[in-house]
Amino acid sequence: MLNTTLSSPFKLTTLAKKLESTFRKALFDYKLLESSSKISVALSGGKDSLTLLYLLKAVSGKGFPTLDIHAIHVSGEFSCGAGVNTSFLQKICNQLNVPLHVKESAQKLETLECYSCSRERRSLLFNAAKEIGTPIVAFGHHRDDHIQTLLMNLLHKGEFAGNLPKVFMEVYGITIIRPLIYIKEADIKTFAEQNEFIRIMCRCPVGQNSLRKKTDQLIAEIENLFPNARENLASAGLIYGSDKASRR
């Protein structure tokens, strides 16, 4: 059973304390909660977005303002994350006292592909956030997502650009934040196992052989030659990305 006591929304293991500390560092380093205490979490139901939700709940009112947290879940026939029942997410959100808002994707197998699916899901998320009145949407992209994005952009488009921790989406008037940007995927997986919410049931037939998965395999091969490759790529991407953002 999930730990939802008043002191902490999760089991206080050594790893949990480490993740919360790293999470707080990202929030402070990039001033991710500076503009508003009203925030929506893009809640797929996978290990990343649920870890994000738990950590936001843990820091709310403790070194940060008390956060008005909402969760937005895009349901539908296909999912690029963990395939979960809405009732599973509703139970967790009820335990955490977080309102859950569900939107429906119209994706069908005949037209399914990553780019259009991603655009539709983001539109649903951002429009829902505007309806709720939360100017910030938090995504569960972690350090390894950042590294994969960096390499894909570099090799495919000749751009040295990973996931920025904070991005203002002018079209929607919404700010994206990524508070897990310093956290390793392996640590998130262990945290999810410890708190009994890990789900590995991807329902996307396209995503099983995606460019992102192939890029992660490439990074693993690079690590055989350069053991610190992930750490160095992550740091370089954030330093360069922050410098670009500051010059805009």
C-alpha positions in Angstrom: 0.0 0.0 0.0 1.3 3.5 -0.9 2.5 5.7 2.0 0.3 8.8 2.0 0.9 10.1 5.6 1.0 13.8 6.3 4.8 13.8 6.7 5.6 12.3 3.3 3.5 11.0 0.4 6.1 8.2 -0.2 8.3 5.8 1.7 11.2 7.7 3.2 14.1 5.5 1.9 17.6 6.7 1.4 16.9 6.9 -2.4 13.7 8.9 -1.8 15.6 11.5 0.3 18.3 11.7 -2.5 15.6 12.2 -5.2 13.8 14.9 -3.2 17.1 16.7 -2.6 18.0 16.5 -6.3 14.5 17.6 -7.3 14.7 20.6 -5.0 18.0 21.6 -6.5 16.5 21.7 -10.0 13.5 23.7 -8.7 15.9 26.3 -7.2 18.6 26.3 -9.9 16.1 27.1 -12.7 13.5 29.0 -10.6 10.8 26.5 -11.9 8.1 27.6 -9.4 8.9 31.3 -9.4 6.0 32.5 -11.6 3.1 30.7 -10.0 2.1 28.2 -7.3 -0.6 26.8 -9.5 0.7 23.8 -11.5 -0.6 20.9 -13.6 1.2 17.7 -14.0 1.1 15.8 -17.3 0.2 12.5 -15.8 0.6 9.6 -18.2 0.6 7.1 -15.3 4.1 5.9 -16.0 6.9 5.8 -13.4 8.2 9.3 -14.5 5.1 11.3 -14.2 4.0 9.6 -11.0 7.4 10.2 -9.4 7.0 13.9 -10.5 3.6 14.1 -8.9 4.8 12.6 -5.6 7.8 14.8 -5.4 5.8 18.0 -6.1 3.4 17.0 -3.3 6.4 16.3 -1.0 7.9 19.8 -1.4 4.6 21.7 -1.4 4.7 24.2 1.5 8.2 23.0 2.6 10.7 25.5 1.3 8.3 26.4 -1.5 4.8 28.0 -1.4 1.9 25.6 -0.9 1.2 24.3 -4.4 -2.2 24.1 -6.0 -1.5 20.9 -7.9 -3.7 19.4 -10.6 -3.1 16.3 -12.7 -4.0 16.0 -16.4 -4.2 12.6 -18.0 -4.7 12.0 -21.8 -6.5 8.8 -22.2 -7.3 6.9 -25.5 -6.8 3.8 -27.4 -3.0 4.2 -27.5 -0.4 5.5 -25.0 3.3 6.1 -25.4 3.8 5.4 -21.7 2.4 2.9 -19.2 -1.0 1.6 -20.1 -3.0 2.3 -17.0 -6.7 2.4 -16.0 -8.0 5.8 -15.2 -9.3 4.3 -11.9 -5.7 3.5 -10.9 -4.7 7.2 -11.4 -7.9 8.4 -9.7 -7.1 6.4 -6.6 -3.6 7.8 -6.3 -4.8 11.4 -6.9 -7.5 11.0 -4.3 -4.9 9.8 -1.8 -2.7 12.8 -2.6 -5.7 15.2 -2.7 -4.9 16.2 -6.3 -7.8 16.8 -8.8 -7.5 14.6 -11.8 -8.7 15.9 -15.2 -9.0 13.4 -18.1 -8.9 14.3 -21.8 -9.4 11.8 -24.6 -7.0 11.3 -27.6 -8.5 10.6 -31.0 -5.5 8.6 -32.3 -6.3 5.5 -34.4 -3.9 2.7 -35.6 -4.4 3.6 -39.2 -2.9 7.1 -38.8 -0.7 6.5 -35.7 2.8 8.1 -35.7 4.8 9.8 -33.0 4.9 13.4 -34.3 1.1 13.9 -34.8 0.3 12.0 -31.6 2.7 14.1 -29.6 1.2 17.3 -31.0 -2.3 16.3 -30.2 -1.5 15.2 -26.7 0.3 18.5 -26.0 -2.6 20.5 -27.3 -5.0 18.6 -25.1 -2.7 19.1 -22.1 -2.1 22.8 -22.6 -5.7 23.6 -23.4 -6.8 21.7 -20.3 -4.2 23.6 -18.2 -5.7 26.9 -19.5 -9.2 25.8 -18.6 -8.1 24.8 -15.1 -6.2 28.1 -14.7 -2.7 26.6 -14.2 0.0 28.6 -16.1 2.6 25.9 -15.5 2.6 22.4 -16.8 5.2 20.0 -15.4 6.5 17.1 -17.5 8.3 14.0 -16.2 11.3 14.2 -18.5 14.4 13.0 -16.7 18.1 13.2 -17.2 18.1 10.3 -19.7 15.3 11.8 -21.8 17.4 15.0 -21.9 20.4 13.1 -23.2 18.4 11.2 -25.8 16.9 14.4 -27.1 20.3 16.0 -27.2 21.8 13.3 -29.4 18.7 13.0 -31.7 18.8 16.8 -32.3 22.5 16.8 -32.9 22.6 13.8 -35.3 19.4 14.5 -37.1 19.2 18.3 -37.3 22.8 19.4 -36.4 21.5 21.2 -33.3 23.1 20.8 -29.9 19.8 21.0 -27.9 18.4 18.8 -25.2 15.3 19.3 -23.0 15.4 22.8 -21.4 14.3 22.8 -17.7 11.9 25.7 -18.4 10.3 26.8 -21.6 7.5 29.3 -22.3 5.1 28.2 -25.0 4.0 31.5 -26.5 1.2 30.0 -28.6 -0.5 28.6 -25.6 0.6 31.0 -22.9 1.8 28.1 -20.9 5.2 27.5 -19.3 6.7 23.9 -19.4 8.9 22.8 -16.5 10.9 19.7 -16.1 11.9 19.3 -12.4 13.3 15.7 -12.9 16.0 17.0 -15.3 18.8 16.0 -12.9 17.4 12.6 -12.0 18.5 9.3 -13.6 15.9 7.0 -15.1 17.3 4.0 -13.1 16.7 5.8 -9.8 13.1 6.7 -10.8 12.5 3.0 -11.7 13.8 1.9 -8.3 11.7 4.6 -6.5 8.6 3.5 -8.4 9.3 -0.2 -7.4 9.7 0.8 -3.7 6.4 2.7 -3.8 4.5 0.1 -5.8 3.4 2.2 -8.7 5.6 0.9 -11.5 3.7 -0.1 -14.6 5.4 -1.4 -17.8 2.6 -1.9 -20.3 3.3 0.4 -23.3 0.3 0.2 -25.6 1.9 2.0 -28.6 2.8 -0.4 -31.5 4.9 2.5 -33.0 6.9 3.3 -29.9 8.3 -0.2 -29.5 10.8 0.5 -32.3 11.1 4.3 -31.9 14.1 6.5 -32.7 14.3 7.4 -29.0 14.7 3.7 -28.0 17.4 3.2 -30.7 19.2 6.4 -29.5 19.2 5.0 -25.9 20.8 1.8 -27.2 23.4 3.9 -29.0 24.2 5.7 -25.8 24.6 2.4 -24.0 27.2 1.4 -26.7 29.0 4.7 -26.3 29.3 4.1 -22.5 31.4 1.0 -23.3 34.1 3.4 -24.5 33.3 6.4 -22.4 31.8 5.4 -19.0 30.9 8.9 -18.0 29.2 9.7 -21.3 25.7 10.1 -19.9 26.8 12.4 -17.1 28.9 14.5 -19.4 26.3 14.8 -22.1 23.6 15.8 -19.6 25.8 18.5 -18.1 27.0 19.9 -21.4 23.4 20.0 -22.8 22.2 22.0 -19.7 25.1 24.4 -19.7 24.7 25.2 -23.4 20.9 25.2 -23.3 20.9 27.6 -20.3 23.4 29.9 -22.1 21.2 30.0 -25.3 18.1 30.7 -23.2 19.9 33.6 -21.4 20.9 35.2 -24.7 17.3 35.2 -26.1 
